[in-house]
Amino acid sequence: MTSAHATSLPDPDDGFAPDDELHIGPIETLPERNGAVEPADADGDQLERAERESLRRVGMSTQLADIGEVEYRDLQLERVVLVAVWTTGSHVDVDNSVAELQLLAETAGAQVLEGLVQRRQRVDPATFIGSGKVAELLDVVVATAADTVICDGELTPAQLRNLEDRLKVKVIDRTALILDIFAQHAKSVEGKAQVELAQLQYMKQRLRGWGGNLSRQAGGRVSAGAGIGGRGPGETKIETDRRRINQRISQLRAKLREMDGTRATKRAERLRNRVPSVAIVGYTNAGKSSLLNRLTGAGVLVEDALFATLDPTTRRSETPDGREFTLTDTVGFVRHLPHDLVEAFASTLEESAHADLLLHVVDASDPDPEGQIAAVREVLNDIDAGGIPEMLVFNKADLAEPAVLATLRSAYPDAVIVSARTGVGLDTLRTTLYDGLPHPAIEIRALVPYERGDLIDKIHRNGEFLTAEHRADGTYVVARVHPDLAGELAPFRTDAA
């Protein structure tokens, strides 16, 4: 990105001199990542990715689902201009934020033409960037023939309306952009319901119409309303539409509660069998699905795109000594994750909150890996998963600079550095992961008769063998087990070796 001083005068309430304003020029497409060739069978056949790419949208528009006769805004993410407000942090922070917004826009199918950054002490309550910058933004929109302006933040309904009235093009914010990506990538019934719920919660506060259509009230005299046949409950059209949306939200929440019951049943079964659970969490596009494929051969979708995975995938695996545990791939996080998404995906995110261990995957090649860590931990705290034991894994080591890897090793000495693409460090990761699993609490010595091979199998699956010796009248074991299994082994316990 190149920068130049803005030519327009700053707003009087900006609090900065003209030199404090930044104008970021045309945004260059990020370079292709080069690295070692991934083994052909590392991620399976990837049929879902082939299907997704065959339906990839190029220069098309996306329209959010409408309810009834509500007139919603079309998210025409075609030729776009990015706008950000720099209120805190360093120049590097704002560059990283705009670069991420560019990736989000390109993931949604847009062509990014240019970006503007306005430095201010606070966001303008009326137009987000201030009236002076709006005039400059209008010149950029006209010069580039842009279709849409995307703001790096969540806009209020008033800010959306004012910007659209001034710019005469569609204006959307970061939240609407992320919702659009989720709508494209949702595949399962639960995922689609969660996305629709988040969209409706977002749009409910932003209903608007043209020519006063949504503010006209039914009923009244002929001169004031529709006359005979037009008298009604006195609701405006916007009130009617909001009521319909609220009804649909209630239906979706009830539907998700039913699905959550199924998930809770499966989770209770794992808890009953004392199967440890590991949740793979991390920033979007950090390589979580690739790691799951490497560790379990799950064959889930892998794509170098933001929010490629929305539906959680759980696979069983086992340690070298036969202990079973589950690995769950979860939806990726992002800075300033919309609150509506966190609420809508609560049942999915609960997989992380109920895990015994969090495998926190970080993209070591990202310009700001520490910022990724902070963003993910913020979301984990929001879903009450901040106290769960965490194992930090820096992925994509084949793409990171050696100096960056050295800095990360120094700052996080307990972390594991791997490359899911090349397989480097995976053996260390497996060993560290097995050691991090919770261990059964009770140590027991028992002589198990040969006819009770089912108890030996339970120790294999849910306990931890210390020693095992075959004797004439049974198998003598020293093992660590959970209380319920210790109760089943009580008749065969012995203190003597």
C-alpha positions in Angstrom: 0.0 0.0 0.0 1.2 3.5 -0.8 0.2 6.6 1.1 -0.1 10.2 0.2 -1.4 13.3 1.9 -5.1 13.9 1.4 -6.0 17.1 -0.5 -9.3 17.8 1.2 -9.4 19.9 4.4 -9.9 17.9 7.6 -13.1 18.2 9.5 -12.8 20.8 12.3 -13.7 18.1 14.9 -11.1 15.6 13.8 -8.4 16.7 16.2 -5.6 16.1 13.8 -3.7 18.3 11.4 -4.1 17.6 7.6 -0.8 15.6 7.6 -2.4 13.2 10.0 -4.8 12.0 7.3 -3.8 9.0 5.2 -5.0 8.2 1.7 -4.2 4.6 0.9 -4.0 4.1 -2.9 -4.9 1.1 -5.0 -4.6 -2.0 -3.1 -2.4 -4.6 -4.7 -3.5 -8.2 -4.8 -1.6 -10.2 -2.2 1.1 -12.5 -3.6 0.4 -16.2 -4.1 1.8 -18.3 -1.3 4.6 -20.5 -2.3 5.7 -23.6 -0.3 6.3 -27.2 -0.5 4.0 -29.4 -2.5 1.3 -31.0 -0.3 1.1 -34.8 -0.4 -1.8 -35.9 -2.6 -3.5 -37.8 0.1 -2.9 -35.4 3.0 -6.4 -34.0 2.9 -8.3 -36.8 1.0 -10.2 -36.3 -2.2 -11.5 -32.8 -1.3 -14.7 -33.3 -3.3 -16.4 -30.5 -1.4 -13.8 -28.0 -2.4 -14.1 -29.1 -6.1 -17.9 -28.6 -5.8 -17.4 -25.2 -4.2 -14.9 -24.0 -6.8 -17.2 -25.2 -9.7 -19.9 -22.9 -8.3 -17.5 -20.0 -7.6 -19.1 -16.6 -8.2 -17.2 -14.1 -10.4 -18.5 -10.6 -10.4 -21.9 -11.7 -9.3 -24.1 -10.1 -6.6 -25.3 -11.7 -3.5 -28.7 -10.8 -2.0 -29.5 -11.6 1.6 -32.7 -13.7 2.2 -35.8 -11.6 2.5 -38.8 -12.1 4.6 -42.2 -11.3 3.1 -42.2 -7.9 1.3 -39.3 -6.4 3.1 -37.0 -4.4 0.9 -33.4 -5.4 1.9 -30.2 -4.0 0.6 -28.4 -6.0 -2.0 -24.8 -6.8 -1.1 -23.3 -6.2 -4.5 -19.7 -7.0 -3.7 -18.3 -6.4 -7.2 -16.1 -3.3 -7.5 -15.5 -2.0 -4.1 -13.6 0.7 -2.2 -12.5 0.1 1.4 -12.8 2.7 4.1 -11.3 2.5 7.6 -11.0 4.8 10.6 -7.7 4.9 12.5 -8.4 5.8 16.1 -5.9 3.7 18.1 -2.9 1.6 17.5 0.1 2.0 15.2 0.4 2.4 11.5 1.2 -1.3 11.2 -2.0 -2.2 13.0 -4.2 -0.2 10.7 -2.4 -1.6 7.6 -3.0 -5.2 8.9 -6.7 -4.4 9.5 -7.2 -3.0 6.0 -5.3 -6.0 4.5 -7.6 -8.3 6.4 -10.7 -6.4 5.1 -9.3 -6.8 1.6 -9.1 -10.5 2.1 -12.6 -10.6 3.4 -13.9 -8.7 0.4 -12.0 -10.9 -2.0 -13.3 -14.0 -0.3 -16.8 -12.7 -0.8 -16.2 -12.3 -4.5 -15.3 -8.6 -4.8 -12.6 -6.8 -6.8 -10.9 -4.3 -4.4 -10.1 -1.1 -6.3 -8.8 1.3 -3.6 -8.7 2.0 0.1 -9.1 5.1 2.3 -8.0 5.5 5.9 -9.1 8.4 7.9 -7.2 9.2 11.1 -9.5 10.6 13.8 -9.7 10.7 17.6 -13.2 9.1 17.4 -15.6 7.7 14.8 -17.9 10.3 13.4 -21.4 9.6 14.7 -23.1 10.8 11.5 -20.9 9.6 8.6 -18.3 7.3 10.2 -15.4 9.2 8.6 -16.5 12.9 8.7 -18.0 15.1 6.1 -14.7 16.2 4.5 -13.6 12.6 4.0 -17.0 11.7 2.6 -16.5 14.3 -0.2 -13.1 12.8 -1.0 -14.5 9.3 -0.9 -17.2 10.4 -3.4 -14.5 11.5 -5.8 -12.8 8.1 -5.5 -16.1 6.2 -6.0 -16.8 8.3 -9.2 -13.3 7.9 -10.5 -13.2 4.2 -10.0 -16.8 3.5 -11.0 -17.1 1.5 -7.8 -20.4 -0.3 -7.0 -20.0 -0.7 -3.2 -18.2 0.9 -0.3 -17.1 -1.4 2.6 -16.4 0.2 6.0 -14.0 -1.5 8.4 -16.3 -1.4 11.4 -20.0 -1.8 12.3 -22.1 1.1 11.1 -25.2 2.4 12.8 -28.4 2.7 10.7 -27.9 6.4 10.6 -24.4 6.2 9.3 -25.5 3.7 6.6 -28.3 6.0 5.5 -26.1 9.1 5.5 -23.3 7.5 3.6 -25.6 6.0 1.0 -27.4 9.3 0.5 -24.1 11.1 -0.1 -22.3 8.5 -2.1 -25.2 7.1 -4.2 -23.8 3.6 -4.0 -24.4 0.6 -1.7 -22.6 0.9 1.6 -22.0 -2.1 3.9 -19.9 -2.6 7.0 -17.6 -5.3 8.1 -20.4 -7.3 9.9 -22.5 -7.5 6.7 -19.4 -8.6 4.8 -18.7 -11.4 7.2 -22.3 -12.5 7.1 -22.2 -12.6 3.4 -19.2 -15.0 3.5 -20.9 -17.2 6.0 -24.0 -17.3 3.8 -21.9 -18.5 0.9 -20.1 -21.2 2.9 -22.9 -22.6 5.1 -23.6 -26.1 4.0 -25.4 -28.1 6.8 -28.9 -27.4 8.0 -27.6 -26.2 11.3 -25.1 -23.9 9.7 -27.6 -22.3 7.4 -30.0 -21.8 10.3 -27.3 -20.1 12.3 -26.3 -17.8 9.5 -29.9 -16.8 8.8 -30.5 -16.1 12.5 -27.4 -13.8 12.5 -28.5 -12.1 9.3 -32.0 -11.4 10.6 -30.7 -10.1 13.9 -28.4 -7.7 12.0 -31.0 -6.6 9.5 -33.8 -6.1 12.0 -32.2 -2.8 13.2 -31.5 -1.7 9.7 -34.8 -1.9 7.9 -35.3 1.0 5.5 -37.3 1.8 2.4 -37.6 4.4 -0.3 -40.1 7.1 -0.6 -41.5 6.5 2.8 -43.0 3.1 1.9 -42.0 1.6 5.2 -43.1 4.5 7.4 -46.7 4.8 6.0 -49.4 3.8 8.4 -52.4 1.7 7.4 -55.8 3.0 8.3 -57.2 6.4 8.6 -59.5 8.5 6.3 -59.4 8.4 2.6 -57.5 11.6 2.4 -54.8 10.3 4.9 -54.7 6.6 4.0 -56.0 4.0 1.6 -59.6 4.5 2.5 -62.1 1.7 2.5 -60.3 -1.7 2.7 -57.1 0.0 3.7 -57.8 0.5 7.4 -55.8 -1.8 9.5 -54.2 -2.2 12.9 -52.4 1.1 12.7 -49.0 -0.5 12.1 -46.5 1.0 9.8 -45.1 -1.3 7.1 -41.7 -1.3 8.8 -43.3 -2.4 12.1 -45.1 -5.2 10.3 -41.9 -6.4 8.7 -40.0 -6.2 12.0 -42.7 -8.3 13.6 -42.4 -10.9 10.8 -38.6 -11.0 11.3 -39.0 -11.5 15.1 -41.4 -14.4 14.4 -38.8 -16.0 12.1 -36.0 -15.4 14.6 -38.1 -17.3 17.2 -38.6 -20.2 14.8 -34.9 -20.4 14.1 -34.0 -20.3 17.8 -36.4 -23.1 18.5 -35.0 -25.1 15.6 -31.4 -24.6 16.8 -32.4 -25.6 20.3 -33.6 -29.0 18.9 -30.3 -29.5 17.1 -28.4 -28.5 20.2 -30.2 -31.3 22.1 -28.8 -33.8 19.7 -25.3 -32.4 20.1 -25.7 -32.4 23.9 -26.7 -36.1 23.8 -23.6 -37.0 21.8 -21.5 -34.9 24.2 -23.0 -36.7 27.2 -22.2 -40.0 25.7 -18.5 -39.0 25.4 -18.6 -37.8 29.0 -20.2 -41.0 30.2 -17.4 -43.0 28.5 -14.8 -40.6 29.8 -13.5 -39.9 26.3 -11.2 -36.8 26.4 -12.1 -34.1 23.9 -9.8 -31.8 22.1 -11.1 -28.7 20.3 -9.0 -27.2 17.5 -9.5 -23.4 17.8 -7.8 -20.5 16.1 -8.0 -17.6 13.7 -9.7 -18.1 10.4 -7.4 -19.7 7.7 -4.8 -20.7 10.3 -4.8 -24.3 9.1 -7.1 -26.0 11.6 -8.8 -28.3 9.1 -5.4 -29.2 7.6 -4.2 -30.3 11.0 -7.3 -32.3 11.7 -6.8 -34.1 8.4 -3.1 -34.8 9.2 -3.9 -36.1 12.7 -7.0 -38.2 11.9 -7.3 -38.5 8.1 -10.8 -36.8 8.4 -10.7 -35.5 4.8 -12.6 -32.3 5.6 -12.6 -29.3 3.3 -9.3 -27.4 3.1 -9.2 -24.1 1.2 -6.9 -21.1 1.4 -9.8 -18.8 2.2 -11.3 -17.1 5.1 -14.1 -19.0 6.9 -13.8 -22.0 4.7 -15.1 -24.2 7.6 -18.4 -23.3 9.3 -19.6 -26.8 10.3 -17.7 -28.5 13.2 -16.3 -31.9 12.4 -15.5 -34.4 15.2 -13.3 -37.4 14.7 -12.1 -40.1 17.1 -8.4 -40.8 17.5 -6.2 -42.7 19.9 -2.9 -42.5 21.6 -0.1 -45.1 21.0 -1.1 -46.9 24.2 -4.7 -47.2 23.0 -6.5 -44.3 24.8 -9.4 -42.9 22.8 -10.0 -39.1 22.4 -11.9 -36.9 20.1 -10.7 -34.0 17.9 -13.1 -31.3 16.8 -12.5 -28.8 14.1 -14.4 -25.5 14.9 -15.3 -22.4 13.1 -12.5 -19.8 12.8 -12.4 -16.5 14.7 -11.5 -13.1 13.5 -10.9 -9.7 15.0 -14.1 -7.9 16.1 -16.2 -11.0 15.4 -19.8 -9.8 15.1 -21.7 -10.3 18.3 -24.7 -11.6 16.3 -22.5 -14.4 14.9 -21.2 -15.3 18.4 -24.8 -15.6 19.6 -26.1 -17.5 16.6 -23.2 -20.0 16.7 -23.4 -20.5 20.4 -24.2 -24.2 20.2 -21.3 -24.8 17.8 -18.9 -22.8 19.9 -20.0 -24.8 23.0 -17.8 -27.6 21.6 -14.8 -25.5 22.6 -16.3 -24.6 26.0 -16.8 -28.2 26.9 -13.4 -29.5 25.7 -10.7 -30.9 27.9 -7.9 -29.3 25.9 -7.8 -26.5 23.3 -5.4 -26.9 20.4 -4.9 -23.2 19.6 -3.6 -23.0 16.0 -1.9 -19.7 14.9 -0.7 -18.8 11.4 3.0 -18.2 11.9 3.2 -16.5 8.4 0.6 -13.9 9.3 2.0 -10.3 9.7 0.5 -10.2 13.2 0.4 -13.6 14.9 0.2 -12.1 18.3 -2.8 -10.1 17.3 -4.4 -13.4 16.2 -3.7 -15.0 19.6 -5.3 -12.0 21.4 -8.4 -12.0 19.1 -9.0 -15.7 19.6 -8.5 -15.6 23.4 -11.0 -12.7 23.5 -13.7 -14.8 21.9 -12.8 -17.8 24.1 -13.3 -15.6 27.2 -16.7 -14.5 25.8 -17.9 -18.1 25.5 -16.5 -19.1 29.0 -13.7 -21.2 27.5 -10.8 -19.0 28.7 -10.0 -21.3 31.7 -9.6 -24.5 29.6 -6.0 -25.8 29.2 -4.5 -24.5 26.0 -1.8 -25.8 23.7 -0.4 -23.3 21.3 0.5 -24.5 17.8 2.2 -22.2 15.2 1.3 -23.6 11.8 2.5 -22.8 8.3 6.2 -22.8 9.3 7.1 -23.5 5.7 5.8 -20.0 4.8 7.1 -18.1 7.8 10.4 -16.2 7.8 13.1 -17.9 10.0 13.5 -14.7 12.0 9.8 -14.7 12.8 9.9 -18.3 13.9 12.9 -17.6 16.2 11.0 -14.7 17.7 7.9 -16.9 18.3 10.0 -19.6 19.9 11.5 -17.1 22.3 8.1 -15.5 23.2 6.2 -18.8 23.5 8.7 -21.5 24.5 6.0 -24.1 25.2 4.4 -23.8 21.8 4.9 -26.3 19.0 5.9 -25.2 15.5 4.6 -27.3 12.6 3.6 -27.3 9.0 0.5 -29.2 8.2 1.4 -29.0 4.5 4.8 -30.5 4.7 4.4 -32.6 7.8 7.3 -30.9 9.7 6.8 -31.0 13.5 3.7 -33.2 13.4 5.5 -36.0 15.5 6.3 -33.5 18.1 2.8 -32.2 18.0 1.3 -35.7 18.5 3.6 -36.4 21.5 2.8 -33.0 23.1 -0.9 -33.5 22.5 -0.9 -37.0 24.0 0.9 -35.7 27.1 -1.6 -32.9 27.4 -4.7 -35.1 27.6 -6.2 -35.5 31.0 -5.1 -38.6 32.9 -7.5 -40.8 34.9 -7.3 -40.1 38.6 -7.3 -43.5 40.3 -4.4 -45.9 40.2 -5.5 -49.5 40.6 -3.9 -53.0 40.7 -6.1 -55.8 39.7 -6.0 -59.5 38.5 -8.6 -59.6 35.8 -9.9 -63.1 34.8 -9.5 -63.9 31.1 -13.3 -64.2 30.7 -13.6 -60.5 31.6 -11.8 -59.3 28.5 -14.4 -56.5 28.3 -12.7 -54.8 31.3 -9.3 -55.0 29.7 -10.8 -53.4 26.6 -12.3 -50.6 28.7 -9.0 -49.9 30.3 -7.5 -49.7 26.8 -10.1 -47.3 25.6 -10.8 -45.1 28.6 -7.9 -45.8 31.0 -4.1 -45.8 31.0 -2.1 -48.9 31.3 1.1 -48.7 33.4 2.0 -52.4 33.3 0.2 -55.6 32.2 1.3 -59.2 32.9 -0.4 -62.4 31.7 -0.7 -65.0 34.5 -2.2 -68.4 34.8 -5.5 -67.2 36.3 -5.8 -63.8 34.5 -4.1 -60.6 33.5 -2.5 -58.6 36.2 -2.7 -54.9 35.4 -1.5 -51.7 37.0 -3.5 -48.9 35.5 -5.0 -45.5 36.0 -8.8 -45.4 35.5 -11.8 -43.2 36.2 -14.0 -43.8 39.3 -16.8 -45.6 37.5 -14.3 -48.1 35.9 -12.5 -48.5 39.2 -15.9 -49.6 40.6 -16.2 -52.3 38.0 -12.7 -53.5 38.7 -13.1 -53.5 42.5 -13.9 -57.3 42.8 -10.6 -58.1 41.2 -8.4 -55.6 43.0 -5.3 -56.8 44.8 -2.6 -55.0 46.7 0.0 -57.7 46.1 2.1 -58.0 43.0 
